[in-house]
Amino acid sequence: MKYYNKFLLIIVAMMAMVSCVDNFDSNFNVDKPADLEKYEYLNEYDVLKSYVDRKANPNFKLGSGITVSDFLKRDMVYSLACSNFDELTAGNAMKYGSIVKDDGSMDFSQVVKFVDAAKGAGLSIYGHTILWHSQQNNKYLNNLIADKEIEVDPNDANNCLHINTTEAKANTWDWQIYYEPASPLTVGVTYTLSMRIKASAAATVDFWPTDGSNVLYGLSLAASKEWSNVTIQFTPSHAFNKLQFCFGKFGGDLYFDDITLTAANSTDNVINNGAFDSKDLSNWGKPSWHSYSFNIEALAAGPASWWKNLVSNSNCEDNDVSCFYATEVSNGPKAATFSAAGTGAGGTGRAIIVQSGDNATQDWDTQFFVKVPHVFKEGEKYRFSMKVKASRNVSIDSQAHKEPGGYLHYAMVGSPDVTTEWQEYTNSGSINSSQEGMSTIAFNLAKNKLATTFYFDDIVFEIEESGNTIPLTPEEKKEVLTNAMENWVKGMMEACGGYVKAWDVVNEPLAGADKDGDGWYDLQSVNNVSAEDAKNNFYWQDYLGDDYVRTAIQLTRKYGPEDMKLFINDYNLESDWDDNMKLKSLINWIERWEKDGTKIDGIGTQMHVSYYLNSATQKSKEDHVVKMFELLKASGKLIKISELDMGIVDENGNEIKTANLTFEQQLLMSEYYKFIVKKYFEIIPVSQQYGITHWSPTDSPDDSGWRKGQPIGLWSLNYNRKPVYAGFAEGLIGK
């Protein structure tokens, strides 16, 4: 599409005469094609920010999303932003993944340039974003919480050969280590090479005996993250005097131990000090131009074991019931219920409460289920413990289930005798063939056929794991990630120099469903998103818990300016399919986070909306935009439309691309923009108005990663005003 209004195309030339903060005159004459006269009315509009009534709305900020690298060129994007807006939001330049490198170092140079340029232009910056699950440096963050090597007692250590390469290269021979035996190998005699090997990641080590001119190819050793024993046999065709180990395609840590090389019918080891008991490496070497390191060091020789608790919210003090289900008098399975505060073990905290009925037909008419995110295999070791009491003395049985209600085997963790006093019950063992495939313990609570109230607390179901590394504890992960967050926040606040006074301190915290059964949408987590999202994103809340929002806010206030305004930002708050349930849940979460005195100043509603040509659907969308604003008003928080843009959907539910958009459809979109902006001013009190940011000034290109090829801009890709510009402007003045 092409539009009549061309005023922005000459702005660059005008910049030499007019400063950025001045408004450019859009009323000038150009020749126009006759078929574009219908766009002529757009010439009558002034720049957008001129339509904000500053007397009636003194604190309102009209903002734009911006690509910082484009803004810093100080050409068309810069001029458009300066002319039309009060405030800028960086699309990506201020996000964690754009700044934090793989080694944890941070480069804020782009942020500093952006702040300086915005300050010089008289534009404020809205910070986006301190904490998010997307666009993180997953490699760095996951390395921080990776399993740690088991510490070795230096007085009881097992030595091995440790090789460290800085990177993977193109060819296997690009990294080599070799051993030179005291005498060449005997031609025609079969030799057996045995050794233990492991690596920081799966690796292949090629073994190439050579005499300097001839090489025996085709032999290789496989290494994994755990120690393994490998053996190969070969018969030299030449008097090989150098044993080459090649691993050029591997980057990381490689370990050799207990190397033996023996000829047939002999027990003599050709490898001197093959167990690396001494520090003697006199027969080992590498090409002089290879830059990797190798040395003998102490390392755990064999796997250690530890116990991992599979139950979330074992102490019942959070609201997560994802591991707890109940069937009460044949009603269920359903999410279990927490008892009142003060009814937990020892008279403190909470517990799971389950009620059985009189005259039960079967022992399993009432059941309590403990479900864990692990499918057990035969032979795996487990430990189970819980604290339990009941309103009468009873005996209960346990079963193995695949999932709650999915019976597998009649016995699992024994048959506890329950009394009216709290007592701890424990059980341990190994999974047998009949229990294989279980992930749920089911307790049958109706054996006595009398109505009984049961309480369960401090529920732990552990599996034994082993290896040469050991996972960090939850406390260790929380500590290291909190430190990483503090370094990030401190660095960002220093880079901004106190100029950025408002932030999306947490972006998109909520999932779109209530899986724990508490009546509110859950926090996003690796456990409630798609496999692709789980792989690509980093969910801080999985390690820091609900407190991750409080922590981010506390750190931002610690290092930022005193007069900052901090927002929680999320999308689909205008949702009609769930009657604005995501917004209701977000408001509930904010109330929880603020109970300890944490202050959250505002709520950002993204509003990536579409106009629907189906009139009934569009009416529903508009009704729920109004409901959203009413709920936001009732929250008492500052309200910002943070990322407003708009597509369009036909009667069949298909997105209409820019290339196929008609003038009449543009007018419909224009009216929807006017509706949204006007309702913001009508419903949100002046004292709660922070502002509106339009997310994408121009339409989305066909190769964009955001709403590809859609007409989301107020300007075309050629920087021509579109009819939606008029609707947006009229919304600002409430016309």
C-alpha positions in Angstrom: 0.0 0.0 0.0 1.1 3.6 -0.6 -0.4 6.6 1.1 -0.6 10.2 0.2 1.0 11.8 3.2 4.7 12.0 2.7 5.8 14.5 5.3 8.1 12.2 7.1 10.1 11.5 4.0 11.6 15.0 4.1 12.2 15.1 7.9 15.8 14.1 7.5 16.5 17.1 5.4 14.7 19.3 7.8 16.7 18.1 10.8 19.6 20.4 9.9 17.3 23.3 10.5 15.0 22.1 13.3 16.0 20.6 16.7 14.7 17.2 17.7 12.3 18.4 20.4 10.5 20.7 18.1 7.3 19.6 16.4 7.6 19.3 12.6 5.1 21.0 10.4 3.1 18.3 8.6 1.0 20.8 6.5 2.8 21.2 3.2 1.7 20.6 -0.3 2.8 17.8 -2.6 1.4 16.5 -5.9 -0.7 13.4 -5.3 -2.0 10.6 -7.5 -5.8 11.0 -8.0 -6.5 7.5 -6.6 -5.0 8.4 -3.3 -7.2 11.3 -2.5 -9.0 9.3 0.2 -5.9 9.5 2.3 -5.7 13.3 2.0 -7.5 13.9 5.3 -4.4 12.6 7.2 -2.6 15.8 6.3 -4.8 17.7 8.6 -3.5 15.9 11.7 -0.7 17.3 13.8 2.0 15.2 15.5 0.6 12.7 18.0 1.8 14.2 21.3 0.1 17.5 20.5 -3.2 15.8 21.1 -2.5 15.0 24.8 -4.3 17.5 27.1 -1.4 18.3 29.4 -3.5 20.3 31.8 -6.1 17.5 32.3 -3.5 14.7 32.2 -0.3 16.3 33.5 1.7 13.1 34.2 0.6 11.2 31.1 3.5 9.9 28.8 2.9 9.0 25.2 5.5 6.4 24.3 6.9 4.4 21.5 8.7 1.1 21.2 12.0 1.6 19.4 14.9 -0.3 18.0 17.8 1.3 19.7 20.3 0.8 16.9 17.9 2.6 14.5 17.3 5.5 17.0 21.1 6.0 17.4 21.5 6.6 13.7 19.6 9.9 14.3 17.7 9.8 11.0 14.1 8.8 10.2 13.3 6.8 13.3 14.9 9.4 15.6 12.9 12.2 14.0 9.6 10.3 14.1 10.2 9.5 17.8 11.2 13.1 18.7 8.3 14.6 16.9 5.5 12.4 18.1 6.4 10.9 21.5 7.4 11.8 25.1 9.0 8.5 26.0 10.8 5.5 24.5 11.0 1.8 25.3 13.8 -0.2 23.9 12.6 -3.3 22.1 15.6 -5.5 23.0 18.7 -3.4 23.9 18.0 -3.3 27.6 17.1 -7.0 28.0 19.4 -9.5 29.8 20.2 -11.6 26.8 21.4 -8.5 24.9 23.9 -7.5 27.6 25.1 -10.5 29.5 27.7 -12.7 27.8 28.3 -16.4 28.1 31.0 -15.9 30.8 28.7 -13.5 32.8 30.4 -10.3 31.8 28.1 -7.5 30.8 28.3 -4.9 28.0 26.2 -1.8 28.7 27.7 0.4 26.0 24.6 0.4 23.9 22.4 1.3 26.9 24.7 4.2 27.8 24.6 5.6 24.3 20.8 5.2 24.2 20.4 7.0 27.5 22.6 9.9 26.3 20.8 10.2 23.0 17.3 10.2 24.7 18.4 12.7 27.3 19.8 15.0 24.6 16.5 14.7 22.7 14.4 15.5 25.8 12.8 12.0 25.8 12.3 9.9 28.9 13.0 6.1 28.8 10.8 3.4 30.2 13.0 0.5 31.2 12.2 -2.9 29.6 12.9 -5.2 31.3 14.7 -6.2 34.6 13.5 -9.8 34.8 11.9 -12.1 32.2 12.0 -15.7 31.3 12.7 -15.0 27.7 15.8 -13.5 26.0 18.0 -14.6 28.9 21.6 -15.9 28.6 20.6 -19.5 29.2 24.1 -20.8 28.8 25.5 -18.6 31.5 22.6 -19.1 33.9 22.4 -22.8 33.5 26.2 -23.1 34.0 25.8 -21.2 37.3 23.4 -23.9 38.6 25.0 -26.9 36.9 26.0 -29.9 38.9 29.3 -29.5 40.8 32.2 -31.8 40.8 32.3 -33.9 44.0 35.0 -32.6 46.3 37.9 -35.1 46.8 39.7 -35.5 50.1 43.3 -34.8 49.1 44.4 -37.6 51.6 42.1 -40.1 49.9 42.2 -38.9 46.3 42.3 -40.8 43.0 44.5 -39.2 40.4 43.7 -39.0 36.8 44.8 -37.2 33.6 42.8 -34.1 33.1 42.7 -32.5 29.6 41.0 -29.1 29.2 40.3 -27.7 25.7 39.0 -24.2 25.2 36.7 -24.9 22.3 35.6 -27.5 19.7 37.5 -27.3 16.4 36.7 -28.5 12.9 38.9 -31.6 12.7 39.7 -34.5 15.1 43.4 -33.9 14.8 43.2 -30.3 15.8 43.6 -31.4 19.5 46.0 -34.2 20.2 47.8 -35.8 23.1 50.2 -38.6 22.7 52.2 -41.2 24.7 55.6 -42.4 23.5 56.3 -45.9 24.8 59.9 -46.9 25.8 60.0 -49.3 22.9 58.1 -49.4 19.6 55.1 -51.8 19.4 55.8 -55.2 17.8 54.5 -55.6 14.3 51.9 -58.4 13.9 51.2 -58.8 17.7 47.7 -58.0 19.0 47.5 -55.4 21.7 44.7 -54.6 24.1 44.1 -51.0 25.2 41.9 -50.6 28.3 41.2 -47.4 30.2 38.5 -45.5 32.1 37.3 -42.3 30.5 34.8 -39.5 31.0 34.2 -36.0 29.7 32.1 -32.9 30.5 29.9 -33.8 27.6 29.6 -36.7 25.2 32.8 -37.0 23.1 34.6 -39.2 20.7 38.4 -39.7 21.1 40.2 -41.2 18.1 43.1 -43.5 18.8 45.8 -43.3 16.1 49.0 -45.2 16.7 51.8 -44.0 14.4 55.5 -44.2 13.6 55.7 -40.7 12.2 55.0 -41.9 8.6 52.3 -44.5 8.9 49.1 -44.2 10.9 46.6 -46.9 12.0 43.1 -45.3 11.6 39.7 -46.5 12.5 40.0 -46.9 16.3 38.0 -44.7 18.7 36.9 -44.4 22.3 33.5 -43.0 23.5 33.3 -40.8 26.5 30.2 -39.7 28.4 29.6 -37.5 31.5 30.1 -40.6 33.8 33.2 -42.7 34.1 33.1 -45.7 31.8 35.5 -48.6 31.0 36.5 -48.9 27.3 38.6 -51.5 25.6 39.9 -51.8 22.0 42.2 -54.3 20.3 44.5 -53.7 17.4 47.4 -55.3 15.6 50.3 -52.9 14.5 51.2 -53.0 10.8 54.3 -50.9 11.6 56.6 -50.4 14.6 54.4 -47.7 16.1 56.3 -45.5 18.6 53.7 -42.9 19.3 50.1 -43.5 20.6 48.0 -40.5 19.5 44.7 -39.6 21.2 42.8 -37.1 18.9 39.8 -35.1 20.2 39.8 -31.9 18.1 36.0 -31.8 17.8 35.5 -31.6 21.5 35.6 -28.5 23.8 35.6 -29.0 27.5 37.1 -31.3 30.1 38.3 -34.8 29.3 39.6 -37.4 31.8 41.7 -40.5 31.4 42.6 -43.1 34.1 43.8 -46.6 34.6 45.3 -46.9 31.1 46.8 -50.3 30.3 48.2 -51.5 27.0 49.3 -55.1 26.9 50.5 -57.4 24.2 48.9 -60.8 23.7 50.1 -63.4 26.2 51.7 -60.7 28.3 50.6 -58.8 31.5 53.3 -56.1 31.1 51.7 -52.6 30.8 53.3 -50.6 28.0 52.0 -47.4 29.6 54.2 -46.2 32.5 52.2 -44.7 35.4 48.9 -45.5 33.6 47.0 -45.1 36.9 48.6 -41.6 37.3 49.4 -42.4 40.9 52.5 -40.2 40.7 52.9 -36.9 38.9 55.1 -38.4 36.3 54.0 -37.3 32.8 57.5 -37.7 31.2 56.2 -39.9 28.3 53.2 -37.7 27.5 53.2 -34.7 25.2 51.3 -32.6 22.6 52.1 -30.7 19.5 53.9 -27.5 20.4 51.2 -25.4 18.6 48.3 -26.8 20.5 47.1 -24.4 23.2 45.1 -26.7 25.5 46.3 -27.8 29.0 46.7 -31.2 30.6 47.9 -32.3 34.0 47.4 -34.9 36.7 44.9 -34.0 39.4 42.7 -35.6 42.0 39.2 -36.5 41.1 36.4 -38.6 42.5 37.1 -42.0 41.0 33.7 -43.5 41.2 30.1 -42.3 41.5 28.8 -40.9 44.7 25.1 -41.1 45.6 22.6 -38.7 47.1 18.9 -38.4 47.7 16.7 -36.0 45.6 13.2 -35.0 46.9 10.7 -35.2 44.1 7.8 -33.5 46.0 7.1 -29.8 45.5 5.9 -27.9 48.5 6.7 -30.7 50.9 6.0 -28.5 54.0 2.6 -27.3 52.6 3.4 -23.7 53.2 3.2 -22.5 49.6 0.0 -22.8 47.4 1.4 -25.4 45.1 -0.7 -28.6 45.2 0.7 -30.0 41.9 2.0 -33.1 43.9 -1.1 -33.6 46.1 -4.5 -35.0 45.1 -7.5 -36.5 46.9 -10.6 -38.5 46.3 -13.1 -37.9 49.1 -16.1 -40.2 49.4 -15.6 -41.3 45.7 -15.4 -37.7 44.5 -12.1 -37.2 42.7 -9.2 -37.4 42.1 -9.0 -33.6 42.5 -6.5 -31.1 43.8 -6.0 -31.6 47.5 -7.0 -29.0 50.1 -4.8 -27.2 52.6 -6.0 -27.0 56.2 -6.1 -23.7 58.2 -3.0 -22.0 59.5 -1.9 -23.5 62.8 -3.1 -27.0 62.0 0.1 -28.3 60.6 2.6 -30.7 62.3 3.5 -29.4 65.7 0.6 -26.9 65.6 2.3 -24.6 63.1 1.8 -23.9 59.5 -0.6 -25.9 57.3 -1.2 -29.5 56.3 -3.1 -31.4 53.6 -6.6 -32.2 54.9 -8.7 -35.2 53.6 -12.1 -36.2 54.8 -13.5 -39.8 54.6 -17.1 -40.7 55.1 -19.2 -43.3 57.0 -20.1 -46.7 55.6 -17.6 -46.7 52.8 -18.0 -49.5 50.3 -14.3 -49.9 49.4 -11.1 -49.1 51.2 -10.2 -46.8 48.3 -13.5 -44.7 48.4 -11.3 -42.0 50.0 -7.7 -41.7 49.0 -4.8 -39.3 49.3 -2.3 -39.2 46.4 1.3 -38.0 46.3 2.2 -37.6 42.6 5.8 -36.8 41.6 7.3 -35.8 38.2 9.3 -39.0 37.8 8.3 -42.4 36.4 10.1 -45.1 38.5 12.0 -48.0 37.0 12.6 -51.4 38.5 15.6 -51.3 40.9 15.5 -47.6 41.6 15.8 -46.8 45.3 13.4 -44.6 47.2 12.8 -43.1 50.6 9.4 -41.9 51.8 8.5 -39.9 54.9 5.5 -37.9 56.1 3.9 -36.6 59.3 0.4 -37.8 59.7 -2.5 -37.7 62.2 -6.3 -38.4 62.1 -9.4 -37.7 64.1 -9.4 -41.3 65.3 -6.9 -44.2 65.5 -6.9 -46.0 62.1 -4.8 -48.0 59.8 -4.3 -47.1 56.2 -2.8 -48.9 53.2 -0.7 -47.6 50.3 -0.7 -48.5 46.6 1.4 -47.8 43.5 -0.4 -45.8 40.8 0.7 -44.5 37.5 -1.2 -41.3 38.2 -3.9 -40.5 40.7 -6.6 -43.1 40.2 -4.4 -45.1 37.8 -4.0 -48.3 39.8 -0.8 -50.3 39.2 0.0 -52.5 42.3 -1.5 -53.1 45.7 1.6 -52.3 47.8 3.9 -49.3 47.8 5.2 -47.7 51.0 3.6 -49.9 53.6 0.5 -49.6 55.9 0.9 -46.8 58.5 -0.9 -46.9 61.8 -2.3 -43.4 62.3 -3.2 -42.0 65.7 -4.8 -38.7 66.9 -1.3 -37.3 67.6 1.2 -36.2 65.0 3.8 -38.9 64.2 6.4 -39.4 61.5 6.1 -42.4 59.2 9.0 -43.5 57.1 9.5 -46.2 54.5 12.3 -47.1 52.1 13.1 -49.7 49.5 13.6 -50.5 45.8 11.0 -50.4 43.1 10.0 -54.0 42.1 8.8 -55.2 38.7 5.1 -54.8 39.7 5.7 -51.2 40.8 7.7 -50.2 37.7 6.0 -47.3 35.9 4.6 -45.7 39.1 4.7 -42.0 39.7 2.0 -41.8 42.4 1.6 -43.2 46.0 -2.1 -43.7 46.8 -3.2 -44.0 50.5 -6.5 -45.8 51.1 -8.2 -43.9 53.8 -11.6 -45.7 54.1 -10.5 -49.0 55.7 -12.3 -48.3 59.0 -15.6 -47.3 57.3 -16.1 -44.4 59.7 -16.0 -40.7 58.9 -12.4 -39.6 59.7 -10.4 -36.4 59.1 -6.8 -37.0 58.1 -3.9 -34.5 58.1 -0.6 -34.9 56.2 2.4 -32.7 56.4 6.2 -32.6 55.6 5.7 -35.1 52.8 9.0 -36.3 51.2 9.4 -38.8 48.4 13.1 -39.2 47.5 15.0 -41.1 44.8 18.6 -42.1 45.0 20.8 -40.5 42.3 24.5 -41.0 41.7 27.4 -39.7 39.6 30.7 -38.0 39.8 29.0 -34.7 40.0 26.3 -33.7 42.5 23.5 -31.2 42.0 23.5 -28.0 43.8 20.9 -27.9 46.6 17.9 -25.6 46.1 19.4 -23.2 48.6 22.7 -23.1 46.7 20.9 -22.5 43.4 18.8 -19.7 45.0 21.9 -18.1 46.4 24.0 -18.1 43.2 21.1 -16.9 41.0 20.3 -14.1 43.5 23.9 -13.0 43.3 23.7 -13.0 39.5 20.5 -11.0 39.6 22.1 -8.5 41.9 25.1 -8.0 39.5 22.7 -7.5 36.6 20.5 -5.0 38.3 23.4 -3.1 39.8 25.1 -2.9 36.4 22.0 -1.7 34.6 21.2 1.0 37.2 24.8 2.3 36.9 24.6 2.3 33.1 21.3 4.3 33.2 22.9 6.9 35.6 19.6 7.5 37.4 17.9 8.8 34.2 15.5 5.9 33.8 12.7 6.4 36.4 10.3 3.7 35.4 10.7 -0.1 34.7 9.0 -3.3 33.8 10.7 -4.8 36.8 9.2 -8.2 36.0 7.8 -9.1 32.6 5.1 -11.8 31.9 5.2 -13.6 35.3 1.9 -15.5 34.8 0.9 -18.7 33.0 -2.5 -18.8 31.4 -3.9 -21.6 33.5 -4.5 -22.7 37.1 -2.9 -26.1 37.5 -2.4 -26.1 41.3 -6.1 -25.6 41.9 -6.0 -22.5 44.1 -8.4 -20.6 41.8 -5.7 -18.3 40.3 -3.4 -18.6 37.4 0.1 -19.9 38.3 3.4 -18.4 37.8 5.1 -19.5 34.6 7.4 -22.4 35.1 9.3 -25.0 33.2 6.6 -27.4 34.5 3.6 -25.6 32.8 4.9 -24.5 29.4 5.6 -26.2 26.2 8.7 -28.3 25.7 10.1 -25.7 23.3 9.6 -22.9 25.7 11.1 -25.0 28.5 14.2 -25.5 26.3 14.6 -21.9 25.2 13.7 -19.9 28.3 15.0 -19.6 31.8 12.4 -19.4 34.6 13.9 -17.6 37.6 10.9 -18.4 39.7 11.6 -22.1 39.5 14.7 -21.5 41.6 13.9 -18.4 43.6 10.2 -19.3 44.2 7.4 -16.7 44.6 10.0 -14.4 46.1 11.7 -13.8 42.8 9.5 -10.7 42.2 10.2 -9.3 45.6 13.9 -9.9 45.1 13.9 -8.1 41.8 12.0 -5.2 43.2 14.2 -4.9 46.3 17.4 -4.9 44.2 16.1 -2.4 41.7 15.1 0.0 44.5 18.5 -0.6 46.2 20.5 0.4 43.2 18.1 2.7 41.3 17.0 6.3 41.9 14.7 6.9 44.8 11.7 8.2 42.7 11.5 5.1 40.5 8.1 3.6 39.5 8.2 -0.2 39.2 5.6 -2.1 37.1 4.6 -5.7 36.6 4.0 -6.1 32.9 1.9 -8.9 31.2 -0.1 -9.8 28.1 -3.7 -11.0 27.5 -5.0 -9.0 30.4 -7.9 -7.9 28.2 -8.7 -11.6 27.5 -12.4 -12.4 26.8 -12.1 -16.2 26.6 -11.5 -16.4 30.4 -13.3 -13.2 31.4 -10.1 -11.3 32.2 -9.0 -14.1 34.6 -5.3 -13.5 33.9 -5.6 -9.9 35.1 -7.6 -10.9 38.1 -4.9 -13.4 38.9 -2.1 -10.9 38.4 -3.9 -8.5 40.8 -4.1 -11.3 43.4 -0.4 -12.1 43.0 0.5 -8.4 43.4 -1.5 -8.4 46.7 0.5 -11.4 47.9 3.9 -9.9 46.9 3.0 -6.7 48.7 2.1 -8.4 52.0 5.6 -8.1 53.4 5.9 -4.4 52.5 7.2 -4.8 49.0 5.9 -1.9 46.9 4.7 -2.4 43.3 3.8 0.9 41.8 2.0 -0.1 38.6 0.6 -2.6 36.2 1.6 -2.7 32.5 -1.0 -4.2 30.1 0.7 -5.0 26.8 -2.4 -5.1 24.6 -1.2 -6.8 21.4 -4.7 -6.8 20.1 -6.5 -7.5 16.8 -9.7 -6.1 15.2 -12.1 -9.0 14.4 -14.3 -8.7 11.3 -16.7 -11.1 13.1 -19.0 -8.5 14.8 -19.9 -10.8 17.8 -16.2 -11.5 18.5 -15.3 -7.9 18.2 -18.0 -6.9 20.6 -16.7 -9.4 23.1 -13.2 -8.0 22.7 -14.3 -4.5 23.3 -16.4 -5.4 26.3 -13.4 -7.1 27.9 -11.1 -4.1 27.2 -13.6 -2.1 29.3 -13.6 -4.7 32.0 -9.8 -4.7 32.0 -9.7 -1.0 32.5 -12.3 -1.2 35.3 -10.3 -3.9 37.1 -7.1 -1.9 36.7 -8.8 1.2 38.1 -9.9 -0.8 41.1 -6.4 -2.0 41.7 -5.3 1.5 42.7 -2.1 1.1 40.8 -0.5 3.3 38.1 -1.7 2.0 34.8 0.3 1.9 31.6 -0.6 0.4 28.2 2.8 -0.8 27.6 3.0 -2.4 24.1 -0.1 -1.5 22.2 -0.3 -2.6 18.6 -3.0 -4.1 16.4 -3.6 -6.7 13.7 -6.8 -7.6 12.0 -8.6 -11.0 11.7 -11.2 -12.0 9.0 -14.5 -13.7 9.6 -12.9 -17.1 9.5 -10.3 -16.3 12.1 -7.4 -15.8 9.7 -4.9 -12.9 10.1 -5.0 -10.3 7.2 -1.6 -9.3 6.0 -0.7 -5.7 5.2 -0.5 -6.5 1.5 -4.2 -7.6 1.5 -5.6 -4.9 3.7 -8.4 -2.7 2.3 -8.9 1.0 3.0 -12.3 0.2 4.7 -10.6 -2.4 7.0 -8.1 0.3 7.9 -10.9 2.5 9.0 -12.3 -0.2 11.2 -8.9 -0.6 12.9 -8.7 3.1 13.3 -12.0 3.1 15.2 -10.8 0.3 17.5 -7.6 2.3 18.3 -9.8 5.3 19.1 -12.0 3.1 21.3 -9.1 1.7 23.3 -7.3 5.0 23.9 -10.5 6.9 24.7 -11.6 4.3 27.2 -8.2 4.5 28.9 -8.8 8.2 29.6 -12.5 7.7 30.5 -12.0 4.9 33.0 -8.4 5.3 34.4 -8.3 8.2 36.9 -5.8 11.0 36.2 -3.9 10.0 39.4 -3.4 6.4 38.0 -2.5 7.4 34.5 1.1 6.6 33.6 0.7 6.6 29.8 0.3 4.6 26.6 3.2 3.2 24.5 2.6 2.2 20.9 4.9 -0.8 20.4 5.7 -0.7 16.7 5.5 2.7 14.9 5.6 1.0 11.5 4.1 -2.1 10.0 5.8 -5.4 10.5 8.1 -6.5 7.5 7.4 -9.9 6.0 10.6 -11.3 7.5 10.1 -9.9 11.0 10.0 -12.1 14.1 7.1 -10.1 15.5 3.6 -10.3 13.9 5.2 -11.0 10.6 3.7 -9.0 7.7 0.9 -7.6 9.7 -0.4 -3.9 9.6 0.6 -3.2 13.2 2.0 0.3 12.7 0.6 3.8 12.8 2.9 4.4 9.9 3.6 2.3 6.9 7.1 0.8 6.3 7.7 3.9 4.1 6.9 6.1 7.1 3.5 7.3 5.7 0.7 7.9 8.0 -2.1 5.4 8.0 -5.8 5.8 8.9 -5.1 4.3 12.3 -2.9 7.3 13.0 -6.1 9.4 12.9 -8.0 7.0 15.2 -5.1 7.0 17.7 -5.0 10.8 17.7 -8.7 11.1 18.1 -8.6 8.7 21.0 -6.0 10.9 22.7 -8.3 13.9 22.6 -11.4 11.8 23.4 -13.1 12.9 20.2 
